[in-house]
Amino acid sequence: MARVSQEHLDARRRQILDGAALCFARNGFHATSMQDVLKEVGLSAGAVYRYFSGKEELIGAIVAETLGSVREAFEEAARQSPPPPPEELVASVLGRTLAAREYLVVDGRPAFPRLVIQVWTETLRNEELAVLLREGYGSVRAAWGRIVEGYQEAGMMRADVPPDHVARTMIASVLGFIAQQSLFGPAPVEVLRDGLRALTGMRGEDTGGSRLG
């Protein structure tokens, strides 16, 4: 009996993950059954259960894969001296994340932003997924903190603000942008890039008193 190549196994796993992602984005986690996933990917139950034990493992794998790729991108940036400007870095990483899944479409719109919202909702009910998301968020936050330290060391960013505060804010801007896409439709990452560039490029005036007073 011929051995199945690793390339074939990886492609089959990708097929199942993509099909599950479409189902979850379209109908939500609880309204999606494993039968829905089987129908989406056109495989038998045995073929799918060879890779994943059920919906929980599927959504966990999707989340881990996404967070892992984002973390790696930011850790790579943290090793640069100095790191790329924040608006360019955010646009690059988010652009790559969205582009890697642009073939996943639901009702004519990208599925990924909708999937993100579904995952957030599910973490309120699923403690295992909540733990996975917290761990992933923590690793991305830590990587961003190291990036901010690089900015501060290079004199690109004021040094009197804790790096973690900046890290949380940058992550919040990306998550908010994704939420907007889920609610109001697609927008190019250049929108976020340009907005951050305008905000980070602002310079205050020392007028000796409050400008609002």
Secondary structure as the mmCIF struct_conf table of DSSP 4:
data_model
#
loop_
_struct_conf.conf_type_id
_struct_conf.id
_struct_conf.beg_label_comp_id
_struct_conf.beg_label_asym_id
_struct_conf.beg_label_seq_id
_struct_conf.end_label_comp_id
_struct_conf.end_label_asym_id
_struct_conf.end_label_seq_id
HELX_LH_PP_P HELX_LH_PP_P1 ALA A 2 SER A 5
HELX_RH_AL_P HELX_RH_AL_P1 GLN A 6 ASN A 27
TURN_TY1_P TURN_TY1_P1 PHE A 29 ALA A 31
HELX_RH_AL_P HELX_RH_AL_P2 MET A 34 VAL A 41
TURN_TY1_P TURN_TY1_P2 GLY A 42 GLY A 42
HELX_RH_AL_P HELX_RH_AL_P3 ALA A 45 TYR A 49
TURN_TY1_P TURN_TY1_P3 ARG A 50 TYR A 51
BEND BEND1 SER A 53 GLY A 54
HELX_RH_AL_P HELX_RH_AL_P4 LYS A 55 ALA A 78
TURN_TY1_P TURN_TY1_P4 ARG A 79 ARG A 79
BEND BEND2 GLN A 80 PRO A 82
HELX_LH_PP_P HELX_LH_PP_P2 PRO A 83 PRO A 85
HELX_RH_AL_P HELX_RH_AL_P5 PRO A 86 ALA A 99
TURN_TY1_P TURN_TY1_P5 ALA A 100 TYR A 103
STRN STRN1 VAL A 105 VAL A 106
TURN_TY1_P TURN_TY1_P6 ASP A 107 GLY A 108
STRN STRN2 ARG A 109 PRO A 110
HELX_RH_AL_P HELX_RH_AL_P6 ALA A 111 THR A 123
TURN_TY1_P TURN_TY1_P7 LEU A 124 ARG A 125
HELX_RH_AL_P HELX_RH_AL_P7 GLU A 127 GLU A 153
TURN_TY1_P TURN_TY1_P8 ALA A 154 GLY A 155
BEND BEND3 MET A 156 MET A 157
BEND BEND4 ALA A 159 VAL A 161
HELX_RH_AL_P HELX_RH_AL_P8 PRO A 163 PHE A 184
HELX_RH_AL_P HELX_RH_AL_P9 VAL A 189 THR A 200
TURN_TY1_P TURN_TY1_P9 GLY A 201 GLY A 201
BEND BEND5 GLY A 208 GLY A 209
BEND BEND6 ARG A 211 ARG A 211
#
